[in-house]
Amino acid sequence: MQATPPETTTKHPRALYVLFFTEMWERFGYYLLAGILPLYLRDTMKGGKGMDNAHAADIAGSYVALVYLTPFIGGLIADRYLGYRKAIILGGSLMACGYFMLAIPSGGTGLMFASLGVVIVGNGFFKPNISTLLGNVYNAEELRPRKDSAYNIFYMGINIGAFVCNFVAAILRNHYGWGWAFAAAGVGMVISIVWFLSGMKTVAHADIIKPPKEGDLPLSKIVGYVFVPAIIAGAIGWVLPHALLGHYLLETPSNDAFIFACIPIAIFYMSLWWRATGLDRKRVATLLIIFVASILFWNIYNQNITALTFWADNYTHREVPTSLQPVLKPFDLAQTADLTPQEVPVLDDHFRTKLNADGTVVTEKGIDPYFHNLPKDRWPKPGKSLSLISTEIFQSANPFWIIVLTPIIVAFFTFMRKRGKEPSTPAKMGWGVIISGVSSLVMVAACLGTDIYHDKVSAAWIFSSYGVFTISELFLSPVGLSLVSKVAPRRLTALMMGGFFLTTSLGGKIAGVMASKWDKFDSKANFFLIGAIAALIAGALLLMIRKQLAEVVEEAIAAKD
């Protein structure tokens, strides 16, 4: 029996707050894992996997790519067969299991990969369907005027979870170990599901399984046309380049597999454009152009999990000011570093880890790597230690800026709208990509302003870079899915929505591919400059054709099919 839809328009229905806290706790777990995963993979001192930067970046990038790939299939399954509530419960339960599996102290590398796989599959069922469920709640005519406001509130839940989780991770892994931090993600996911179950009746009316529309591709054909060819091509890429050349094209077999797997996916989406006619062809072309620019945006976004984590860990001054030490110490939010010899990775003059013949990191009795590029006049006195901000805390900079800047950006667009000068959606996305490139230029300046191999840089650089990037995120991210829903031909809406998720997936993997070559760059400025130039060019090109793209958007909205 379905619940009665809410009738009031004077306030938001309880369903919003059920979904708000469900998503907040789920994002708590997701960003907690994303924040500490590369640190855990690189750690040789406190029970981590002891990998070098290349392999840590490869795994972290692959994880992000797959996390945003599975929602394509998970959304379609829920949309057509399973229903949104069941998909959310299934996905959340799988994610909780994956987090708790990661927390097993004696787990080997095989269990780690299995655990990440369970989280990835679970996310595919959870992530797209909670947003869809919220949209369905506000599709009711009396609630539709409050839909944008509802999504803003919902988005704040995401960022509250993303902000808090890194502090919890720091406390638990510093005091108890990595397993406890992973377990906290699992606890967060359990809270999310319990909260959702307790309020599930409030969203029952919005859980509508949609029958396939005329022209919709069956799920079997989507799998056959997109995913099976991609899996086959990926398997070929895993083996062929090394067999023919004796080395991998992009450092690791998974990177080569990724490049090969992209080929059939790109061909499939180009075929949609090729087979379309008239206005549909222009609509598909518009979305494909925006998809390419979005990939570069998401590449920079996902550097926070890989390259910017390496930067914060190795090159940023993380000493806690004396005035703050009494505040942080009781909560174990700070790490300590002293000159006591311990088993540490061997690093060269450019902070590259030295490897054994089997690819494992060489370790020796030495001092904490934090001192490697810290001037000796800043070293602690014998018997004393430095109090350091835990690296994952820097991951909270982005959600902090989201919370601070959202009202400002919203007010700016409101101001422009009242004067009839608000940028079109394509223009917003173009400026968003350009500003993301500027955020990378901030990191270029940080690299050039200091000899980072002999001194560390102020934390203000990375904090500022996150701030600039957050402006770009507020320009581009909120309008992305909305644009797809407006522009895509009705028969292709699900596929083009999946395409937008794929841009996030591809951006995440490219971030991992680039960061896997982190140690190859003697000048880290060049590393950040590559992403900056690509984003600036893509954004500029998008702005050059913004009027043509905006015309297509208006035609698509008017067509209503």
C-alpha positions in Angstrom: 0.0 0.0 0.0 1.5 3.3 -1.1 1.8 6.2 1.3 -0.2 9.4 0.7 1.9 12.2 -1.0 2.6 15.2 1.2 0.1 18.0 0.7 1.8 21.1 2.2 3.7 23.7 0.2 4.7 25.8 3.2 7.5 23.6 4.4 9.5 20.6 3.1 8.1 17.2 3.7 9.7 14.8 6.2 10.9 12.7 3.2 13.6 15.3 2.5 15.1 14.9 6.0 14.9 11.1 5.8 16.9 11.3 2.5 19.1 14.1 3.8 20.5 12.1 6.8 20.6 8.9 4.8 22.8 10.6 2.2 24.9 12.4 4.8 25.9 9.2 6.6 26.6 7.4 3.3 28.8 10.2 2.1 30.5 10.2 5.6 31.6 6.6 4.8 32.5 7.2 1.1 34.7 10.3 1.7 36.3 8.7 4.8 37.5 5.8 2.7 38.5 8.1 -0.2 40.4 10.4 2.1 42.6 7.7 3.7 42.9 5.1 1.0 46.0 6.4 -0.7 47.6 7.1 2.7 46.9 3.5 3.8 48.2 2.1 0.5 51.5 4.1 0.9 52.0 3.6 4.7 55.0 1.5 5.7 55.2 2.5 9.3 51.8 1.7 10.9 50.3 -1.3 9.2 49.6 0.0 5.7 50.3 -1.7 2.4 53.7 -0.1 1.8 53.1 0.7 -1.9 54.9 3.2 -3.9 53.1 6.3 -5.2 52.5 4.9 -8.7 50.6 1.8 -7.4 48.8 3.7 -4.7 47.6 6.3 -7.3 46.6 3.5 -9.7 44.4 1.7 -7.2 42.9 4.9 -5.8 42.1 6.2 -9.3 40.6 2.8 -10.4 38.5 2.8 -7.3 37.1 6.3 -8.0 36.5 5.3 -11.7 34.6 2.2 -10.8 32.6 3.9 -8.0 31.2 6.3 -10.6 30.8 3.7 -13.4 28.5 1.3 -11.5 25.7 3.9 -11.0 25.0 3.7 -14.7 23.9 0.0 -14.4 22.6 0.3 -10.9 20.3 3.2 -11.8 18.9 1.4 -14.8 18.2 -1.8 -12.8 16.4 0.2 -10.1 14.5 2.3 -12.7 13.2 -0.7 -14.6 13.1 -3.7 -12.3 14.1 -3.3 -8.6 12.7 0.0 -7.4 14.6 2.8 -5.7 14.0 1.8 -2.0 15.2 -1.8 -2.5 18.2 -0.6 -4.5 19.2 1.8 -1.7 18.9 -0.8 1.0 20.8 -3.4 -1.1 23.5 -0.9 -2.0 23.9 0.4 1.5 24.1 -3.1 2.9 26.8 -4.0 0.5 28.8 -0.9 1.2 28.6 -1.5 4.9 29.9 -5.1 4.4 32.8 -3.8 2.2 33.9 -1.2 4.8 33.8 -3.8 7.6 35.8 -6.3 5.5 38.5 -3.6 5.0 38.6 -3.3 8.8 39.7 -7.0 9.3 43.2 -6.7 10.9 44.6 -9.8 9.2 43.2 -9.1 5.8 45.6 -9.4 2.9 45.8 -7.6 -0.4 43.3 -10.0 -1.9 40.7 -9.2 0.8 41.3 -5.5 0.3 40.5 -5.7 -3.4 37.4 -7.9 -2.7 36.3 -5.3 -0.1 36.7 -2.4 -2.5 34.8 -4.4 -5.1 31.8 -4.9 -2.7 31.8 -1.1 -1.9 31.9 -0.3 -5.6 28.9 -2.6 -6.5 27.0 -1.3 -3.5 27.6 2.3 -4.5 26.2 1.5 -7.9 22.9 0.7 -6.4 22.9 3.4 -3.8 24.3 6.6 -5.3 22.0 7.3 -8.4 18.8 6.1 -6.8 18.7 8.2 -3.6 19.0 11.3 -5.8 16.3 10.0 -8.2 14.0 9.3 -5.2 14.4 12.9 -4.0 13.5 14.2 -7.4 10.4 12.0 -7.6 9.3 13.3 -4.2 9.4 16.9 -5.5 7.8 16.0 -8.9 4.4 16.4 -7.1 2.9 19.6 -8.5 2.5 21.2 -5.1 6.2 20.6 -4.2 7.8 21.4 -7.5 8.4 25.1 -6.7 10.6 24.0 -3.8 12.6 21.4 -5.7 15.8 23.6 -6.2 15.7 24.5 -2.5 15.3 20.8 -1.6 18.4 19.9 -3.6 20.4 22.7 -2.0 19.5 21.3 1.4 20.3 17.7 0.3 23.7 18.9 -1.1 24.5 20.4 2.3 24.0 16.9 3.8 26.6 15.5 1.4 29.1 18.2 2.4 28.5 17.9 6.2 29.3 14.2 5.9 32.3 14.9 3.8 33.6 17.5 6.2 33.2 15.6 9.4 34.5 12.2 8.3 38.1 13.2 7.9 38.4 14.3 11.5 36.9 11.0 12.6 39.3 9.1 10.4 42.3 11.0 11.8 41.3 10.3 15.4 40.8 6.6 14.9 43.7 5.8 12.7 46.2 7.8 14.8 45.0 6.3 18.1 43.8 2.8 17.2 44.9 2.0 13.6 43.7 1.9 10.1 41.1 -0.9 10.7 39.2 1.3 13.2 38.9 4.1 10.6 37.5 1.7 8.0 35.1 0.3 10.6 33.8 3.9 11.3 32.8 4.1 7.6 30.9 0.9 8.1 29.2 2.2 11.2 28.2 5.3 9.3 26.7 3.2 6.5 24.7 1.2 9.1 23.3 4.4 10.6 22.4 5.5 7.1 20.4 2.4 6.4 18.7 2.2 9.8 17.6 5.9 9.4 16.3 5.2 5.9 14.3 2.1 7.0 12.8 4.1 9.9 11.4 6.7 7.5 10.9 4.6 4.4 7.1 5.1 4.4 7.6 8.8 3.8 9.1 8.1 0.3 7.0 5.1 -0.6 4.8 7.2 -3.0 7.9 8.3 -4.9 9.2 4.8 -5.5 7.8 4.3 -9.0 9.2 1.7 -11.3 9.1 3.2 -14.8 8.1 1.0 -17.7 10.5 1.2 -20.7 9.4 4.0 -23.1 9.2 3.6 -26.9 12.7 3.7 -28.3 14.4 2.8 -25.0 17.2 0.3 -25.3 16.6 -2.8 -23.2 19.1 -3.3 -20.4 20.4 -6.4 -22.1 21.3 -4.4 -25.2 23.0 -1.6 -23.2 25.1 -4.2 -21.5 25.8 -5.9 -24.8 26.6 -2.7 -26.7 28.6 -0.9 -24.0 29.9 -3.0 -21.1 30.7 -6.4 -22.7 32.8 -4.8 -25.5 34.5 -2.6 -22.8 35.3 -5.6 -20.7 36.7 -7.5 -23.6 38.7 -4.5 -24.8 40.0 -3.9 -21.2 41.1 -7.5 -21.0 43.0 -7.1 -24.2 44.6 -3.9 -22.9 45.7 -5.7 -19.7 47.7 -8.2 -21.7 48.5 -7.0 -25.2 50.8 -3.9 -24.8 53.1 -5.6 -22.4 53.2 -8.8 -24.5 54.1 -6.8 -27.6 56.3 -4.1 -26.2 57.7 -5.7 -23.1 56.3 -2.8 -21.0 53.0 -1.1 -20.1 52.0 2.0 -22.0 50.8 3.8 -18.8 52.8 2.4 -16.0 50.4 -0.4 -14.9 48.2 -3.0 -16.6 45.1 -1.5 -15.2 45.9 1.9 -16.8 46.4 0.2 -20.2 43.2 -1.8 -19.7 41.4 1.5 -18.9 42.5 3.1 -22.2 41.4 0.1 -24.2 38.1 -0.1 -22.5 37.3 3.5 -23.3 37.5 2.8 -27.0 34.2 0.9 -27.4 32.4 3.2 -25.0 33.5 6.2 -27.1 32.5 4.5 -30.3 29.0 3.7 -28.8 28.3 7.3 -27.9 29.6 8.6 -31.2 27.3 6.1 -32.9 24.3 7.6 -31.0 25.2 10.9 -32.6 25.8 9.4 -36.1 22.4 7.6 -36.1 20.5 10.6 -34.9 18.9 13.1 -37.2 17.6 16.7 -37.1 17.3 18.3 -33.7 18.2 15.0 -32.0 21.6 15.0 -33.6 22.3 18.5 -32.4 21.1 17.6 -28.9 23.4 14.6 -28.7 26.3 16.6 -30.1 25.8 19.3 -27.5 25.9 16.8 -24.7 29.0 15.0 -26.1 30.9 18.3 -26.3 29.9 19.1 -22.7 30.9 15.6 -21.6 34.4 16.0 -23.0 34.9 19.3 -21.1 33.4 17.7 -17.9 36.0 14.9 -18.0 38.8 17.5 -17.6 36.9 19.1 -14.7 36.4 15.8 -12.9 40.1 15.0 -13.5 41.1 18.1 -11.5 38.4 17.4 -8.9 39.7 13.9 -8.3 43.3 15.0 -7.8 42.2 15.6 -4.2 42.3 11.9 -3.6 45.7 11.3 -5.3 48.1 14.1 -6.2 46.8 16.6 -3.7 47.0 14.0 -1.0 50.6 13.3 -1.9 51.2 17.1 -1.8 49.6 17.5 1.6 51.5 14.6 3.0 55.0 15.3 1.7 55.3 19.0 0.7 53.0 20.9 3.0 54.0 22.4 6.4 51.7 20.4 8.7 53.1 21.5 12.1 50.3 22.4 14.4 50.6 25.9 15.8 51.5 25.9 19.5 48.3 27.7 20.4 46.2 24.9 18.8 48.1 21.9 20.2 46.1 21.8 23.5 42.9 21.7 21.5 43.9 19.0 19.0 45.9 16.7 21.3 43.0 15.4 23.4 41.1 14.3 20.3 44.1 12.7 18.6 43.6 14.9 15.5 47.4 15.4 15.3 50.2 13.0 14.4 53.6 13.1 16.0 57.0 13.0 14.2 60.3 12.6 16.1 63.9 11.7 15.2 63.7 8.2 16.8 65.0 5.7 14.2 62.2 3.5 12.8 61.4 1.4 9.8 60.7 4.0 7.0 60.7 4.0 3.2 63.9 5.0 1.5 63.4 8.2 -0.6 65.7 9.8 -3.2 66.3 13.5 -3.5 63.0 14.0 -5.3 60.9 12.2 -2.7 60.6 9.1 -4.9 60.4 5.8 -3.1 63.0 3.3 -4.0 61.8 -0.2 -5.0 63.0 -3.7 -4.7 63.2 -6.0 -7.7 59.7 -7.3 -6.9 58.2 -3.8 -6.9 57.9 -3.5 -3.1 59.1 -0.4 -1.3 62.7 -0.5 0.1 62.7 0.3 3.9 65.5 0.9 6.4 66.0 2.2 9.9 65.7 5.9 9.6 63.8 9.0 10.6 60.2 9.9 9.7 59.9 10.9 6.0 58.3 14.2 7.1 61.9 15.4 7.9 63.1 14.6 4.4 62.5 18.1 3.1 62.2 20.0 6.3 65.1 22.4 7.1 67.1 21.2 10.1 66.5 24.4 12.0 62.8 23.3 12.2 63.6 19.8 13.5 62.6 19.1 17.0 65.2 18.9 19.8 66.3 15.5 21.0 63.6 13.8 23.0 61.0 16.1 21.6 58.5 15.6 18.7 56.6 17.7 16.1 52.8 17.8 16.3 51.5 17.4 12.7 48.0 18.0 11.3 46.8 14.6 9.9 47.0 14.6 6.1 43.4 13.5 5.6 42.2 16.7 7.4 43.0 18.6 4.2 40.3 16.6 2.4 37.8 18.6 4.5 38.8 21.9 2.8 36.5 21.3 -0.2 33.3 20.7 1.8 34.3 23.6 4.0 34.4 25.9 1.0 31.2 24.5 -0.4 29.4 25.4 2.8 30.9 28.9 2.9 30.7 29.8 -0.8 27.3 28.3 -1.8 25.3 31.2 -0.4 27.7 33.7 -2.1 27.5 32.0 -5.6 23.7 31.6 -5.3 23.4 35.3 -4.4 25.6 36.2 -7.4 23.5 34.3 -9.9 20.3 35.7 -8.3 21.7 39.2 -8.7 22.6 38.5 -12.4 19.2 36.9 -13.1 17.3 40.0 -11.8 19.2 42.1 -14.3 18.7 39.6 -17.1 22.4 38.9 -17.3 22.6 35.4 -15.8 25.0 33.2 -17.8 23.4 30.4 -19.8 24.0 26.8 -18.6 26.7 26.1 -21.2 28.4 29.4 -20.2 28.3 28.4 -16.5 29.9 25.1 -17.4 32.5 26.8 -19.6 33.5 29.1 -16.8 33.4 26.2 -14.3 36.0 24.3 -16.4 38.2 27.4 -16.7 38.1 28.2 -13.0 39.0 24.5 -12.3 42.1 25.1 -14.4 42.9 28.2 -12.4 42.8 26.1 -9.2 45.6 24.0 -10.7 47.6 27.2 -11.5 47.5 28.0 -7.8 49.4 24.7 -7.3 51.8 25.6 -10.1 52.6 28.8 -8.2 53.1 26.8 -5.0 55.6 24.6 -6.7 57.5 27.5 -8.3 57.6 29.7 -5.2 59.6 27.2 -3.1 62.3 24.6 -3.6 59.9 21.8 -2.4 62.6 19.2 -2.2 64.5 21.2 0.4 61.6 23.1 2.2 57.9 22.7 2.6 55.2 25.2 1.6 52.5 26.9 3.5 49.2 25.0 3.9 47.5 28.2 2.6 48.4 27.1 -1.0 46.5 23.9 -1.0 43.6 25.5 1.0 43.4 28.3 -1.5 43.5 25.8 -4.4 40.5 24.0 -2.9 38.7 27.3 -2.5 39.2 28.3 -6.2 38.2 24.9 -7.3 35.0 25.0 -5.2 33.9 28.0 -7.1 34.2 26.0 -10.3 32.3 23.1 -8.8 29.4 25.4 -7.8 29.3 26.7 -11.4 29.3 23.3 -13.1 28.3 20.4 -10.9 24.8 21.4 -9.8 23.6 22.1 -13.4 25.2 19.0 -15.0 22.5 16.4 -14.5 19.8 19.0 -14.9 21.2 19.9 -18.3 21.3 16.3 -19.5 17.6 15.8 -18.4 16.6 18.9 -20.4 18.6 18.3 -23.6 18.7 14.5 -24.1 16.1 13.1 -26.5 13.6 11.3 -24.4 14.4 7.8 -25.8 18.1 8.4 -24.9 17.7 10.1 -21.5 18.9 7.1 -19.5 21.9 6.6 -21.7 22.9 10.2 -21.7 22.5 10.3 -17.9 24.8 7.3 -17.8 27.2 9.2 -20.0 27.4 12.0 -17.5 28.2 9.5 -14.8 30.9 8.1 -17.1 32.5 11.5 -17.4 33.0 11.5 -13.6 34.4 7.9 -13.8 36.8 8.8 -16.7 37.9 11.9 -14.9 38.7 9.9 -11.7 40.7 7.3 -13.6 42.6 9.9 -15.6 43.5 11.6 -12.2 44.8 8.2 -11.1 46.7 7.7 -14.4 48.4 11.1 -14.1 49.2 10.6 -10.4 50.7 7.2 -11.1 53.4 9.2 -12.9 53.8 11.6 -10.0 57.3 10.4 -9.3 58.3 10.8 -12.9 58.0 14.6 -12.7 61.1 16.3 -11.3 59.1 19.5 -11.5 55.7 19.1 -9.8 54.8 22.4 -11.4 54.6 20.6 -14.8 52.3 18.0 -13.3 49.7 20.6 -12.3 50.3 22.7 -15.4 49.2 19.8 -17.7 45.7 19.7 -16.1 45.5 23.5 -16.0 46.2 24.0 -19.7 43.8 21.2 -20.7 41.0 22.7 -18.6 41.7 26.3 -19.7 41.6 25.4 -23.4 38.5 23.2 -23.0 36.7 25.9 -21.1 37.6 28.6 -23.6 36.4 26.5 -26.5 33.1 25.9 -24.6 32.6 29.6 -24.1 33.3 30.2 -27.8 30.4 28.1 -28.8 28.2 28.8 -25.8 25.5 30.7 -27.8 25.1 27.8 -30.3 24.9 25.4 -27.4 22.4 27.6 -25.5 20.2 27.7 -28.7 20.1 23.9 -28.8 19.2 23.8 -25.1 16.3 26.2 -25.7 15.1 24.2 -28.7 15.3 20.9 -26.7 13.2 22.4 -23.8 10.6 23.7 -26.3 10.4 20.3 -28.1 9.5 18.5 -24.8 10.3 15.0 -26.2 
